[in-house]
Amino acid sequence: MAFGPDNTYGRHIMGHHERDPNEVIVEKPDEWWYKIYALVIVTTVVVILLLKLFTWYFSR
């Protein structure tokens, strides 16, 4: 059984809740998403470089 914050039984599992169908969902601006994309690309490059360094170090 899952009880919500007001101690009533409902669909309050893992932080999910029912949304109001009339609720306006505001999207993030493009600039915010460009920062996320750049961060993902930088993180990917760093991980690949670290894997290569790890491989080089332990293959000697």
N, C-alpha and C positions, 0 to 999 in steps of 0.2 A: 504494500500500500504506500502511496506517495501522498504526503500531506504538504500543503502549501504553507506560506508564511503566516496565514491567519488560522492555521491548524484545521483546515477543512480539506477533505479529500478532493483531489482534482488532478489535472495534468500538469504537474509541476516537477517534471523529471529532468535532471541535469540542467536546470536553468531555463528550459524551454517553457514558453507560455503561449497561450492562444493570442493571436493578434486581432485587433479590431480591423475589420475589412475596410473601414473608412479612414484608417490611420494613414497619413501621408508619410512615405518613406523618402527621406532626403538622401540622395547619393553623394558620395565624396567627390570633390572637384578633381579635374584631370591632373592638376599639379600634384595632388596627394598621391594618385596612382602612379605617376611618373617617378616619384621618389621610391615607391615600393618596388617598381620594376627595376630601377637602378640598384637598389639594395639587394634584390634577388640575383642580379647579374654579378655584382661585386662579390657577394657571398659564394656564388658558384665558382667564380675564378679563384678565390682564396682557397676553397676546399680542394679544387683540382690541383693547385700549386702545392698545397700541403700533402696531398696524396703522392704527388710526384717526388717531393722531398723525402717523404717517408720511405717510398720505394727505393730511391737512390741511396739513402742512408743505410738501409738494411740489406741492400743487394751487394754491398762492398765486402 
